[in-house]
Amino acid sequence: MDRLRRHIKRRPNVDWHAGQIADPVSRLRFLRERATVTDTSIPRQRSLARYLVPPVLLAVGLVFLLLHSPSRATVNAIVVHPAWHAFPEHHDRVPEVWLVESSGGLETYSNGLRIDDRFQVSNRPRSYLVFPAGGGAGVAGREPVGIVFHTTESPSAPFEAEQNRTLRRIGESLLEYVKRQRAYNFVIDRFGRVYRVVPEGDVANHAGYSVWADDQWLYINLNQSFLGISFEADTEPGQEQSRISEGQARSAAMLTEMLRSRYKIRAVNCVTHGQVSVNPSNMQAGYHTDWASGFPFHSLGLADNYARPLPALWAFGFETDAAFYRNGGIRLAASAKMAEDLLAHDARLAGVSPQAYRKALQKQYREHLSEVRHAGSEDAE
Ligand SMILES: [Zn+2]
């Protein structure tokens, strides 16, 4: 079969132990751990050196190795979940941003960010459970660990100087609405002005049923663990281009930088509602589709999270239908395709069909969801 299987063949104990684990998700985790340990315990250079004598060949070989050698991650790619390697850290260097001044309901930050607090309203305190990617019970937290980006889908007027009065009136009634609903932590209006509505220490009702995963944690119901930032903008199903103004993009970059600096939020956990929204009643991904495609990650100094396999599918077993592809757009569709390939790959390693593996993931999601509800941090849609 593949390298893992051949590897395991030489280790009958591992195979036997794996055979005792009925749940395919747990079995795959066990195989991954064992296979990784075995792979990394063999120094690669030593085994290659055997084939690269005499010394001249060795020198040529070393140069070649330096230029072309796959990293350890690539070497292990067959036995370790590829998505667990796909979290480059180069987008994670964020300069320190500090509060310079706060007066008259207006905050000014060292990176140029200004936050208007006039529409601020409190809500229940932030408190959540996250689950170790390697399995195990939920771990409690209180600090925001990610950001979900939204669009408000509110009425709009043409972005023109003649429309100034109308644009201002629409923006203010939107803020009153968001305040009543405690719908987001932050709103960025059409002119790029940043409003704090629900303070970061409190939960905003922005993400409903939602899931995300990084290389360490599984996140369920992101209202509790992620901040919600919404752009005053609307989207169409399948839309591929961002429609926000330059001013909105600049403000969003500064706001994101400040929040990432203050709460040590990783770029991988800055995502869009379309990427995380799910419907547990029919196990379909993509319930809400704002920013399903077209979010300008790079303008905000973030990694392009559309380029990752969609966690809703490969980590939680959610499914996609025709509406998902119609409304989600090309980027989300590509992300879903990568996730389906990953799931098929994992199922093969676990020795079960993709259908059986998906069922096991769904079962695990429901168990986590009930743990979240039991902990009292459930959030209604
Ligand atoms: Zn949304």
Residues whose N, C-alpha, C, O or C-beta is under 5 A from the ligand:
A	BS01	ZN	H150 T151 H206 H273 D290
